[in-house]
Amino acid sequence: MVSLPNHRGALHPGIFEPPGAEQSNRNMEAVNFMEANIEPLKKILKNCTLCPRRCRVDRTRGEKGFCGLDDRLRVDRALAHHGEEPPLSGSRGAGTIFFSSCNLRCSYCQNHQISHRAGGGLLDAEGLVRIMLRLQEEGCHNIEAVTPTPQIPGIAAAVSLARRSGLRLPFVFNCGGYEDPDVLRLIEGLVDVYLPDFKYGDDRVAGSFSGIGDYSSRAAAAIEEMVRQAGGGLDLEEGIANRGVIVRHLILPGHVENSLAALERLRAIAPRTLPLSLMSQYSPIPPVKDHPLIGRRITKEEYERVVNFALDLGFEELFVQEVDDRALSPDFTKDDPFDW
């Protein structure tokens, strides 16, 4: 097991070394593939089915579905993030771009300030490319898109353009797991590392907190597709991931059975080599602080029960966290949301 930081670490000095030739060649293969799929992705926006909610609004005409977004890119923040899993954060941080809004809007979301609304700043593809190249110049290990799902067409176009403009870093797709495999197939080759959540094994819990009744089956199908594309493990170069899948699961207080069901469902569709990040960092945000179950942090006993069950199921690579009483929700009203 690998200890997972549950707070932002310090930036360690180091000399930036660009990715090797193998990564660069794979990047250009992705560009060639993606440029054929960008127009089909954009076409989906005319009758939007980018995620399983399938709102079928014409976002190119300004119509808005569940996510509240039209067809333009909206970004809230871009920074070197040191609180991700060690193969992503490394010593210089993940080059994390926080996109506005989400297709889930979980009631307890730690990023609720940006995920529950379509705010942020408007960008065109060239503006997003400049952000990616800046993060590369700052020495980040990768480009990590957080909640890219509702904005996949614009992001795919920007990544392809960035590759032709000198972007060499792995591209990380950090999502809530509620994805459409058909859409994921259209971005095959674009994503180097998938970082999905697998939030729920019990769809009744999914209905209570995320307003959807089919999460577990949708997320399982999506992760199967991610594993098909990127493999059931991690390819590392000097400890940094350049390809693969890491599945995250956040343990909710009072809902250990949901976690056990999620792990059991995941083990049924994924190899035991799949890296699993078990997160103890749940912190109640103001809208749920008085909830009888999720208005508190999880206990050490709850967390250990989930970790031990993952080990019993045979998962070979776990990222784990300490259990403590600190409030760990970022504050996106600050310049640095992770300055705790």
Secondary structure, DSSP 8 states (H G I E B T S, - for coil): -EE--SS-------------HHHHHHHHHHHHHHHHHHHHHHHHGGG--SSTT-----GGGT---TT---SSEEEEEEEEE-SS-HHHHTTT-EEEEEES--SS--TT-TTHHHHTSS-SEEE-HHHHHHHHHHHHHTT-S-EEEES-GGGHHHHHHHHHHHHHTT--S-EEEEE-S---HHHHHHTTTT-SEEEEB---S-HHHHHHHHS-S-HHHHHHHHHHHHHHHH-SSEEEETTEEEEEE-EEEE--TT-HHHHHHHHHHHHHHS-TTS-EEEE------GGGTT-TTTSS---HHHHHHHHHHHHHHT---EEE----S------TTSSSTT--
